[in-house]
Amino acid sequence: MDARHGDRPDAEFEKNMSAIEQKQVSADEAGMRLDRWFKSHYPGLGFGHLQKLLRTGQVRVDGKRAETNTRIAKGQMIRIPPLGVELPADDKKNAKPKSTKLIADDRKAIEDMLLFEDSQVMVLNKPAGLAVQGGSGLKRHLDGMLDAYTDRKGNKPRLVHRLDRETSGIILVARTRQAAQELTKAFRHRNTQKIYWAILAGVPKPFQGRISTFLARNDGEERMQIVRQGDDEAQHAVSLYSVFEKSGQKLSWVTMKPVTGRTHQLRAHAAHIGHPIIGDDKYFNIENWELPGGIQNRLHLLARRIVIPHPSGHGTIDVSAPLPPHMQQTWNLLGFDATDYDPEVDDPDDSLNKR
């Protein structure tokens, strides 16, 4: 019998109802998109699964239906149904404590990545292959390693943006809640410059350009696809690029600047213009293309430089990351010299975005 008619609910119904949670949005999470909030708290939850939960009204914000791009506010309550995923990243109650050795190892690894730090900010050089956050089958990731910096009050450094697992380079970490809020605000209002270096197949023409498309996640896949404006989940994405040097017509060293911050944006855009990033196992789409000898088949994408206002309101953070080993090897083989690059002259021109 149906429980609505006064009969006692069955065991499965009781189990599901008791598993529903309500979580409150904290101050440093204010302004986040709902899908990114879920990615932070439940890294094992797939995007498609979250979409289904939202479409069916199982996930709600302050009792109301929401969408993946809903911006959340401090104090709002998020209704979370049974998700069927592994332990949330922020739920440590039942997790085994890390050993002293592992904490020391994580701290040493973070110190080796440090490019800049002060009392409010850490700028890290993430190696290719290290995931930023946890997920299915991942035991070691940057967010977990930052546990080693948790202070006696339980405050832990916070990631304020992401990099793909195979992308190397600059990643920003806030050491305080206030710093996290200010840095997140700078990203949201686009008061920041992020410059990437990549090796593309072929040579884009013109040598400088603007790529403007709409992107949406490809159902059932961990990749983005080009869609039309107005399509379900379509998000406008804009990237600038500039060819700095080329190796014949086979390869080119290109600098790229994401004006917007969509998932896999640069990788999808490079493939869209017919010059995918070499070593990209998700977006490289040229048939019968052979990688030149001596070059490793790994993603050649580096988050090279970040320029962002300091969260204190005084000064600017301007930090660059060196080439990772597999990209340095390619530079050597092609005769490219990273020291020839002048960021004041050779970074993609913002005027391209006004065309």
C-alpha positions in Angstrom: 0.0 0.0 0.0 1.0 3.6 -0.6 2.3 5.4 2.5 0.2 8.4 1.5 -2.9 6.5 2.5 -1.8 6.1 6.1 0.0 2.8 5.9 3.5 2.4 7.3 6.2 3.2 4.6 8.2 0.2 3.5 11.8 -0.2 4.5 13.2 1.1 1.2 11.1 4.3 1.5 12.3 4.9 5.0 15.9 4.3 4.0 15.7 6.8 1.2 13.9 9.5 3.2 16.5 9.2 6.1 19.3 9.5 3.6 18.2 13.0 2.4 20.5 15.7 3.6 20.2 19.5 3.9 23.4 21.5 3.6 23.8 25.2 4.1 25.9 27.3 1.8 28.8 28.9 3.6 30.0 32.5 3.2 33.0 31.5 1.0 30.8 29.5 -1.3 28.5 32.4 -2.0 28.2 33.1 -5.8 29.3 29.6 -6.8 27.4 27.8 -9.6 25.4 24.9 -8.2 27.2 22.3 -10.3 30.5 23.5 -9.1 29.3 23.4 -5.5 28.4 19.7 -6.1 31.7 19.1 -7.7 33.5 20.5 -4.7 31.4 18.5 -2.1 30.7 15.3 -4.1 33.6 14.8 -6.7 32.3 11.3 -7.5 29.0 12.6 -8.7 28.8 12.7 -12.5 27.5 15.8 -14.3 24.8 13.8 -16.1 23.6 12.3 -12.8 23.4 15.8 -11.3 21.4 17.0 -14.3 18.9 14.2 -13.9 18.5 14.9 -10.1 17.8 18.6 -10.9 15.4 17.9 -13.7 13.3 15.6 -11.5 13.3 18.1 -8.6 15.3 15.9 -6.2 17.9 18.5 -5.7 16.5 21.8 -4.5 17.8 25.2 -3.3 15.7 26.7 -0.4 12.9 24.3 -1.4 12.8 25.5 -5.0 13.9 23.8 -8.3 17.2 24.9 -9.6 19.5 24.4 -12.6 23.2 23.6 -12.9 24.1 27.2 -13.5 22.1 28.6 -10.6 24.2 30.9 -8.4 24.0 30.0 -4.8 24.0 32.5 -1.9 25.2 32.4 1.7 22.8 30.7 4.1 20.8 28.9 1.4 19.9 25.3 2.1 20.6 22.7 -0.6 18.5 19.5 -0.5 20.6 16.5 -1.4 18.9 13.1 -2.1 20.7 9.8 -1.9 23.5 10.1 -4.5 25.1 6.7 -4.5 28.6 8.1 -4.6 31.6 7.7 -2.4 32.3 9.8 0.7 32.0 13.5 0.0 35.3 15.4 0.0 34.3 17.5 3.0 32.9 14.6 5.2 35.8 13.3 7.2 33.9 11.8 10.0 34.3 8.2 8.8 37.5 8.6 6.8 40.7 7.1 8.1 43.1 9.7 9.4 46.2 10.2 7.3 49.4 8.9 8.7 52.1 11.4 9.9 54.3 10.2 7.0 51.6 10.8 4.4 50.9 14.3 5.8 54.6 15.1 5.6 54.9 13.7 2.1 51.9 15.8 0.9 53.3 18.9 2.5 56.7 18.3 0.9 55.0 17.8 -2.5 53.1 21.0 -2.1 56.3 22.9 -1.2 57.9 21.5 -4.3 55.1 23.0 -6.4 55.2 26.5 -4.8 55.9 29.4 -7.1 54.6 32.1 -4.7 53.1 32.3 -1.2 52.2 34.8 1.5 49.7 34.7 4.3 46.7 34.8 2.0 47.7 33.0 -1.2 49.6 30.1 -2.6 50.4 29.8 -6.3 51.3 26.3 -7.3 52.8 24.7 -10.4 50.6 21.6 -10.8 52.4 18.7 -12.6 50.6 17.0 -15.5 48.8 13.8 -14.3 47.9 15.1 -10.9 44.1 15.5 -10.4 42.9 18.7 -8.8 40.0 17.0 -7.0 38.9 13.5 -6.2 36.8 11.3 -8.2 36.0 7.6 -8.9 39.2 5.6 -8.4 41.3 8.6 -7.4 43.2 8.3 -4.1 45.6 11.2 -4.5 44.7 14.6 -5.7 45.7 18.2 -5.0 42.6 19.1 -2.8 43.3 16.1 -0.6 47.0 17.0 -0.4 46.1 20.4 0.9 44.8 18.7 4.1 48.4 18.8 5.2 48.1 22.6 5.6 45.0 22.5 7.8 45.6 24.6 10.9 44.6 23.9 14.5 41.2 25.5 14.0 40.4 23.2 11.1 40.9 25.9 8.4 42.3 24.4 5.2 43.6 26.2 2.0 40.9 26.4 -0.7 41.1 25.9 -4.4 39.6 28.8 -6.3 39.8 27.4 -9.8 40.6 24.2 -11.6 42.9 22.6 -14.1 42.3 19.4 -16.1 44.2 16.5 -14.8 46.7 16.3 -17.7 47.1 20.1 -17.9 50.2 21.4 -16.0 50.9 24.8 -14.6 49.5 27.6 -12.5 46.8 27.0 -10.0 45.8 29.4 -7.3 45.0 28.5 -3.7 43.5 30.7 -1.0 44.7 30.4 2.5 41.8 32.2 4.1 38.0 32.4 3.5 38.3 36.1 2.8 41.0 35.5 0.2 38.9 32.8 -1.4 36.0 35.2 -1.7 38.0 37.9 -3.3 39.8 35.7 -5.7 36.6 34.0 -6.7 35.1 37.4 -7.3 38.0 38.4 -9.5 37.5 35.3 -11.7 33.8 35.8 -11.9 34.2 39.4 -12.9 37.0 38.5 -15.3 39.5 40.8 -13.6 42.2 38.3 -14.2 44.4 37.2 -17.1 45.3 33.5 -17.7 47.8 32.7 -20.4 48.3 29.2 -21.7 51.0 27.7 -23.9 50.2 24.9 -26.3 51.6 22.9 -29.2 49.0 22.6 -31.9 48.9 20.3 -34.9 49.4 22.5 -38.0 49.5 26.3 -38.0 46.3 28.3 -37.4 45.5 31.1 -39.9 45.3 33.9 -39.3 48.2 33.9 -36.8 46.1 35.8 -34.3 42.4 35.3 -33.7 39.3 35.0 -31.6 37.3 31.8 -31.2 33.7 32.3 -30.1 31.3 29.3 -29.8 28.7 27.7 -27.5 29.8 24.6 -25.6 27.8 21.9 -23.8 28.8 18.7 -22.2 28.4 15.7 -24.5 25.9 13.3 -22.8 27.6 10.2 -21.4 31.1 11.5 -22.1 33.6 13.6 -20.2 34.1 16.0 -23.0 32.5 19.2 -24.4 30.9 19.7 -27.8 30.2 22.7 -30.0 26.5 23.4 -29.9 24.1 26.2 -31.1 23.0 29.1 -29.0 19.9 28.2 -27.2 20.6 24.5 -27.1 20.3 22.7 -23.7 23.1 23.6 -21.4 24.8 25.8 -24.1 27.4 28.2 -22.6 29.1 31.0 -24.5 32.8 30.4 -24.7 35.5 32.9 -26.0 39.2 32.3 -26.4 42.0 34.3 -27.9 45.1 32.8 -29.5 48.3 33.9 -31.1 50.9 31.9 -33.0 54.4 32.6 -31.6 56.5 30.2 -33.5 56.1 27.3 -35.9 57.9 24.2 -37.1 57.2 24.1 -40.8 53.5 23.5 -41.2 53.4 20.5 -38.9 53.4 22.1 -35.4 53.0 25.5 -33.9 53.7 27.0 -30.5 50.5 29.0 -29.7 49.6 31.2 -26.7 45.9 31.0 -25.7 43.8 33.1 -23.4 40.4 32.0 -22.2 38.2 35.0 -21.9 35.5 32.8 -20.4 36.2 29.8 -18.1 34.3 26.8 -19.5 35.3 23.2 -19.0 37.9 22.0 -21.5 37.4 25.3 -23.3 40.9 25.7 -24.9 41.1 22.0 -25.9 37.6 22.1 -27.5 38.3 25.4 -29.3 41.7 24.3 -30.7 40.0 21.2 -32.1 37.1 23.3 -33.5 39.5 25.4 -35.6 41.1 22.3 -37.0 44.3 22.5 -35.0 43.9 20.3 -31.9 46.5 20.3 -29.1 48.9 17.4 -29.6 48.6 14.6 -27.0 45.0 15.4 -26.3 43.2 12.0 -26.0 39.7 13.6 -25.8 39.8 16.2 -28.6 42.5 15.3 -31.1 40.4 14.7 -34.2 42.8 14.5 -37.2 42.8 11.0 -38.8 46.1 9.4 -39.8 48.1 12.2 -38.2 51.5 11.0 -36.8 53.3 12.5 -33.9 56.9 13.5 -34.9 59.5 11.2 -33.5 60.9 12.0 -30.0 57.7 13.9 -28.9 55.8 12.3 -26.1 52.1 11.6 -26.7 51.0 13.7 -23.7 48.8 16.8 -23.5 50.9 19.8 -24.5 49.0 22.4 -22.6 50.5 24.6 -19.9 48.8 27.2 -17.7 51.8 29.4 -18.1 50.9 32.7 -16.4 48.3 34.3 -14.1 47.8 38.0 -13.4 45.1 38.7 -10.7 44.5 41.4 -8.1 45.8 40.5 -4.7 42.9 39.6 -2.4 44.2 42.2 0.1 43.3 44.9 -2.3 46.9 46.0 -2.6 49.0 45.1 -5.7 48.8 42.3 -8.2 49.9 38.7 -8.3 51.8 38.0 -11.5 53.4 34.5 -11.6 54.6 32.3 -14.5 55.2 28.5 -14.5 58.1 26.7 -16.3 57.6 24.2 -19.0 56.9 20.7 -17.6 59.5 18.0 -18.6 57.5 16.5 -21.6 56.9 20.0 -23.1 60.5 21.1 -22.4 61.6 18.0 -24.4 59.4 19.1 -27.3 60.7 22.6 -27.2 64.3 21.3 -27.3 63.5 19.0 -30.3 61.8 21.7 -32.3 64.4 24.3 -31.4 62.0 26.6 -29.6 63.4 28.8 -26.9 61.0 29.8 -24.1 63.3 32.7 -23.1 62.5 34.4 -26.4 59.0 35.0 -25.3 58.1 38.5 -24.0 54.7 38.5 -22.2 54.3 42.2 -22.6 54.5 41.8 -26.4 53.5 38.3 -27.2 50.5 37.5 -25.0 47.2 37.4 -27.0 46.0 41.0 -27.5 42.8 41.8 -25.6 41.7 44.0 -28.5 41.0 40.8 -30.4 38.0 40.3 -28.1 36.5 43.6 -29.1 36.2 42.6 -32.8 
